[in-house]
Amino acid sequence: MPVLTVFYIKLLINLALTIGIIWTISRSDLFSKWQQENDKLIFTLGFVLFRLIPWIGIFLIINEEPRGDIPFFFYKAEGAKAGGFVYRDFWSYHAPLYAYIISIPVWIWHNARAIVLFMVLMEAAILWLTYDTYKSKSPKALQLATIYYMLPAAFMYILVDGQEEVWFWGAALLIWRYTIKNRSNYEVGIGVLYAMTLLTIKVTFIFLLPALLVMVKKPVKMLLVMAAIGLPAVGFLYWQIGDLFLMPIRHTEQLMTPNLFSVLRPFVELVFHVDEKKSTLINWFGLLFTVFIPVYMAFKARHRHISEVLPGIFIACFVCMMLFQASAMGAYVIAYLMAVLFEIIDIRKTAHVVVLLALNWLTVVQPFVWVYIKQPAYTSLGMFANASYLFEYVLQILNVLCFLWVLRETYRKVVPAQNLATA
C-alpha cells in the first residue's frame, strides 16, 4: 500500500477516534456507573474493539507488514531466539534483556506480527494496572482508560508500529504502587525494581534516577541495592563482550524532531554553525536541563511522600527529555501519554481536552510530514520560503508548545500551591 494512502487512512482513523473520545467524555455518568458494576467487562470490550479487532484487520485480513521499529525488533528477537549474545551477535539499542523478552512471542509464532501483538498485550496490562491504581481515587478512571484506547498517538504508535516506550510508565507504575503499599523502608524494593528496569528496557530510564534519589528518604541505601544488582550484570557483560554493552548509550547522535533545538535551530545558526557529526555534545547540554528540572521539582516537593509526587516527576522527566534532547522524537510521547491522561488531564476542562487531542494529532502528523519532505534541518530562515518546510516547522512549534503546557501543568500538580510563591 502506498505511503500516502496509509497516511490518509491514518487521518480518517484519527478523526473517527477523536469523535469516539468526544462521545466518551460526554458520558461521564454512564462510565462512572460501569466502573462500579462492570469495569472488567467494559475494559475488555475496549481492548477487543480498539486493539484486538484492529490488529486482526491490519495484520491478518489486510495482511499489512509491520512498520516502524518492528522489523528491527524482529531481527533482534530472531537473534535472541537463535541463542545469540546481545550486542555481540546482533545489534541492539535497548537494555541487554530486552531482545530476549520480545523473542517470547516469536517462539510461539515466528513472525514480526507476533511482536506487535505482544506490545499490544503489554500496553493493555499496563493500562489495567494504571486503572486499578486510580479507580479508588477517581470515578472517572474507567472513562479515562477507554479514552486512552482511542488516543490517536497510542493507537498508531503501539497498535500499528509496536513502540515499546509505554513500558517506561509500566516500570514507574510498579515503583509507584510499591511506595503506596510501603509507606516507609521502600528503598530496597525501589532499588530492585529500578535496577531490573535498566536491565530490561532502555538506559534512557536513567533520566528519572536523580529526581528519584531526591524523593526517597535513604538514597544511599537505594543506590547500594541497585549496585548489588547492576554491577555484577555489567561485570558479566564486560567479561563476555568487552565494551560492546555501551552500544545503547552511543545511540544519541542523530538529530530528530520535534524538540526545542529543532525549533530554535534556524536562530542558533545565525550565531554559530552546528556540526551534526558532533551532535552528541548538544544532547549532553540538553541533559543538564532534562535532569535539573525534575530534580528541582522533587526538591520543592520534598516534604510530600514519594507516592504523592512520583507520577508527576516521571511525567516531568520524560517531557523534559523530549524538550531538551536534540535526538528526541515525537514517538517518545508514548512513554508518558498514559500517565498524563490519568494524572494531569481534567476532561471537564475544554482547554485540557483540546491540548490532549492536539498533542495526539501532532504526534501522528508531524513525523510523517517531516520524513515525507526528506527530513530537513532548518539551518536558515530563508528555508521557510518553501511552503512545505514552513508548514512542518509550524507543526513542530505547536508540538513543543504542547510539551511545555504539559510540563507547566505537571509542575502545578507536583508543587503545592502554597509553595509557588517561593518557587
N, C-alpha and C positions, 0 to 999 in steps of 0.2 A: 504494500500500500504506500503511495507517495507520501513524503514527509508533510507536505502542505495539507493533504487530505486528512492525515492523522491529527494535525493541529486544529483544523476546522471542526473535526469531530470532538476534540477535547473542549473546544469553546462551547459547543452545543451541550456537552455533558456538564460543563461548569454552570451553564445557565440553568439547566434542569436541577442540579444540586442546589443552586442558590435559591431557586423557588421553593425547593423542599425545606431548606433551612428557615426561610421566612415563615412558611406554614408551621413548622415545628415550634418556632419562637412564639407564634400566636396561640399555641395550645398548652400553655403552662399548667393550667388546672388539670387537664387530661393526663399529662405526663406525671404530675405530682400524684395523682390517683394511681396510675400504673406503677409508680415507684413503690408504693405501699403494698400493692396487691399482685402485680405480675411482672416484676422487674426482670427476672431471668428470661421470661418469655419474650418481652419486648427487646431486650438486649440481643438475644439470639436472633430474633427476626431482623433486627438492624444489621447484624453480621451477615445473615443469609442474603438480604436484599442489596446491601451496599458493598459487599466484599465477595462472598462465595459465588453468587449468580453472575456478577460481572466478570469474575476470574474465569468461570466456565465459558462464558460468552466470548471473552477476548482470546483466551489461550487454547480452548478446546474446540469451540464451534467455528469462530473466525480463523483460528489457527495462526494468530499473530506470534511473531518471535519476541521474546522478552527484550526490552531495551534498557537504556541507562547503564548502570554498573553491573547488571545481572550477567552478561557474558563473561566479564572479568571474575565475578564471584563464582561462576560455574567452572571456570578454568582453575581457580584455587580449590574449589571443592573436589574437582577431579584429582588434583594433585594430592590432596589430603587423603582421599579415598584410596588412592594407589599406594599409600604408605610413605609419601614424600615428606621431607622435613621442611617446614615453613622457612621462607627466606632463602634457603639454600637450593631446594629443588623446584620451587615455584615462587613467583613474586607475590608479595602481599604488603599492603599499606595499612593493615589492621594489626591488632594485638595477636600474639602467637597462637591463641586457642581459637580465634575466630574462624579460620578456614576449616578446622575440624568440626566446629559446631554446625556450620552451614553445609557440611558434607552429609549430615544425618539424613535429610530428605533425599539426597542423591543416592544413598544406599537403597532407599525404597523404590525410587523412580529415577533412573539415570537420564534426567532431562532438566534443562535450565528452568523450565516452568515450575518444577518442584520447589526450587529455591524461592520463587515469587510467592507460592502458596505458603511456604514456611514463614516468610516475612509477614504475610497477612495474618497468620495464626499468632505469631509473636506479638504483633500490634494489637490484636484482639485481646490477648492475655493481659497486656499492659493496660489497655483501656478498661478491662473489667476490674483490675486491681485498683486503678485510679478511681473508678466509680465506687468501688467498695470502700475506699478510703474517705471519699467525700459524701457518701449518701447519708451518713449520720449527722452531717453538718448542714446539708443543703437539700431542700425538697426539689431542687432543680437538677440534681445530679444525673438522673436518668435522661432528662431532656438534653443536658449538655453532652452526654455520651452519644445520643442519637445525632445531635448536631455535628459532633466530631466525625462520625461516619460519613457525613455529607460534605465536609470541608473539601473544597477542590484540591488544595495542596496535598492533603493526606491521601485523597483518592488517587491522584495522579502519581505521586512520588512513591507511594507504598504499593498500591494495587498494580499499577502499570510498570513502574520502574524498579520496584523492590528495594527501595532505600532502607537502610538499617539505622539511621540516626535516632529514630524513636526509642531505640534501646538505651540511649543515654538517659532519657527520662525514666525508663524502666529501672535502671540501676539506681538513680537518685530516689525513685519512689520506694525501693526496697530499704534504702538507708533511712528515708524519712519515716516509713512505717516502723522501723526498728526503734527510732528515737521516740515515737509516740508510745510504744509499748514499754520502753525502758527509759524512764524519765531521768535516771542517773546511771552512772557507770556504764555508759553506752560506747565508750571509746574503743573497746576491744571488738565489739560487733561491727562498728563502722569501719574500723581498720581492716577487718577481714573482707567485708563487702567491697570496700574501695579497692583493695589490692586485687581481688578477683575480677573486678570490672576492668582494671588496667591490663589484666592478662587476657581478657575476653573480647573487648570491643575495640576501642581505639585509644591511642595515647592522648588524644585531644581531651579526654575526660579529666586529664591532669589540671586543666584550667580551673576546675572547681576547688582543687585542694587548698590553695592559700586561704580562700574565704572560709572553707570548712574548718581549717585549723584555728581561725579566729572565733568561730562559733562554739567549738567544743570546749569543755572545761579542762581537759587534760590532753593538750595537743601532742606532747612528747610521748605519752602512752600510746596514742593512736599511731604515731609515726613508727614507733618500735614494733607494733603489731604488723603494720604494712611492710616494714623492712624484713621482719621474720618470714614473710611470705614471698616478697618481691626479690630480695637479694639471692636466695637460692635459685629462683627461677631465672634471674639474669645470669647468674653464675653457670647454670646448666646450659643456657643458650650460648654463652660465650665459649664454653668448653666444646660445644658441638659445631658452632658455625662462626666463631670469631665475632667481629663487629657487624655482621650482616643483619643482626636483630635491630640495628638502628635504622633500617630501611623505612619504617613509618615516619620517623622524625624528619627524614630527608624529603618527604613529600610535601614541601611547602614553597616550592619555587615558582609555580605558575600563578600569574596574576589573574584573578577572577572577578566577577561582578555578582550582585551589587554590594558595595561597601563604601565607607567614607573616602577611601583612597581612590576608588574608581570614579567617584563623583567629583572629587576635588582635583583629580589629576590634570585636567586642562589648565587649571590655575597654578598648580605646582610647577608645571612645565614652563610657565612664564618666568620662574625664578631659577630653576635648575633642571637639567635633563635627568630622567630616571632610567637607569640601565636595568632592563628587565632580567638580564642574566644574573644580577645581584639582588634580586627581589627578596631573598631571604632576610636581608637586613631590614627591609621595610616591615616584614612580619614581626621581627624581633622588636621593632619600635612599637608596632601595634599591640604586641603582647603586654607591654607596660600598662596600657590603658585597659586591656582585656582583664588583667589581673587586679589592677588598682581599684577600679570602680566597685566590683563585687566585694572586695576586701573592705573598702570604705563603708559600704552599706552594712556589711556584717559587723563592723566595729561600732557603727551608730546604733545598731540594734542588739548590742552585746548583752544588755540586761534582760532580753527576752529569751525564752527557752528555744533551743535549736529547732524543735518541732514546729514552732510558730513561724519561723522565717526561712527554713531550708528550701521550700518550693520557690519562693521569691528570689533567693540568692542564686538558685540553679538557673532560673529564667534570665536573671541579670547577667550571669556569667556567659551564657551562650548567645544572648543578644549582643553583648559587647564583643564577643568573638566575631560575629557577623558584621558588626560596625567597623571594628578596628583592624581585623586581619585582612590584608590585601589578597590573600588566597581564599577568602571565604566566598561561597556562592549561595544562591537563593535556596537550593535544596536543603541546606542545613537548618532551615526553619522547622523542619520536621522534628528536630531534636527537642524543641520546647513548645511546639504548637499545642499539644495536648495539655501541657501544664498551664499555658497562657489561657486557654479556654476555661479551665476549671478554676484557676486561681485569680485571674485578673479580669476577664471579660464579665461584664454585667449585661445580660441580654435584655434587661429592662431599659437600658440606655441606648438610644439610637446611634450616638456617636461611637460607642463601643462596637456595635454590630457593623457599622459602616467600615471601621478600621479593620475589623476581623475579616470581612469579606474582601476589602481592598487588598489586604496582605495576601490572602489566598489567591486571588486573581492575578496579582502581580507576580507571585511566586511561580505561577504556571506560565504566564505570558512572556515576561521579561527574558528568562533564559532562552526560550525558543527564538525570540526576535534577535537577541544578541548573537546566537550561533548562526541563525539564518543569514544575517548580514556580515558573516565572516569574522565575528568576534573582534570588533575594532577596539583599539586602545586610543582613547581620546587625548591625544598629545598636544592639541592646539584648538583654540576656539573656532578657528576657521573651518574645522571639520563639520561644524553644525550647519554649514550651508547645504549639506546633504540632509534632506528631509528624513530619511530613514535613520540616520545617526541621531538627529535631534529627537525624534520620537522615542528611540530606545533609551537615550540619555534621560529624558523626562521620566520614563518608566523607572529607571534606576533611582532618580531623586525621590519619587513617590515611595519606592520601596524602602529607602533609607529613612524617610520621614516616618513610615510605619514602625520601623525598628526603634526609632527614637521615642515614639509615643509609647510603645510597649515598655521601654526602659524607664520612662518617667512614671508611668502608672505602677510599675513594679516597685520603684523606689518609694512611692507613696504608700504602698501596701506593706513594705518591709519596715520602713522607718516610721514610727508612730508620729501622729500629727503634732504632738506636744514638743517633739524634738526638731521639727522642721525649722523653727526659728533660729536654732543654734547650729543647723547643719551647714 
